[in-house]
Amino acid sequence: MTYDPTLQKHIRCRQGDVAEYVMIPGDPARARRIAEQFDSFEKVSENREYVVYTGVKDGVRLSVCSTGIGGPSTAIAIEELARIGAHTFIRVGSAGGRKENIPVGSVVVVNAAIKGDGTSNAYLPGIYPAVATVQVTQALLEAARETLNGEPCFTGVSFTRDAYYVQNRELNETFKETEAAVSEMECATVFTVGALRGLRTGAVVGTDSNIFLAKQLTLEEKDALYQKAERKTIAIAIAALLRLARAGRD
């Protein structure tokens, strides 16, 4: 048996298996839903939380790789995807709203992140900002304008944190007065790994909750609203990658 040195340990992909342009949702089921929007696709690999699909949309080769929850598994996915040729990444995820004017089911383009996680700080010190690539953010905003047909798209910072069930009320109140629009668990890692490795990164998320809303919804209501938002974020991410691919990499 011949050993292939390009085989990646965790995502189980080789050189040529993935496109240069990749969407990275956390949820493996969401990865499948993204791939189903391609004109054609195939499952490349499945191992642990990582499910990888590669396909073609409007003549452009695209890939999607699920990352699981949180920074450590997300960093592994990006590192291994980059080693076999990927250079542009868009996180397509879910998040909790962190402003009273952001309803559940909203679409948010994340342009930067507060590094409240451990993984991004392991890559670069806390004083280094976690910022999305300008070209990717711009492509997402342009795609959102075209895709949403006048529906609102919010833009702002994410508070990336590790402990899902732990709330720091003081921090939450402080961030209400800033550009922090959402809270989630991966954006700071995505942006920081990208900065260190010379990769282009961006993020678009749908909100599935908001701790600051006066009226809290049931889980069923939240899920229904998020499902609609997810479809929008998928369409926006695909459209943005098509824009970036056609423009080429500067």
Buried (B, 14 or more C-beta within 10 A) or exposed (E): EEEEEEBBEBBBBBEEBBBBBBBBBBBBEBBBBBBEBBEEBEEBBBEEBBBBBBBEBEEBBBBBBBBBBBBBBBBBBBBBBBBBBBBBBBBBBBBBBBBEEBBBBBBBBBBBBBBBBBBBBEBBEEEBBBBBBEBBBBBBBBBBEEBBEEEEBBBBBBBBBBEEEEEEEEBBEEBEEEEBBBBBBBBBBBBBBBBEBEBBBBBBBBBBBBEBBEEEBEEEEBEEBBEEBBEBBBBBBBBBBBBBBEEEEE
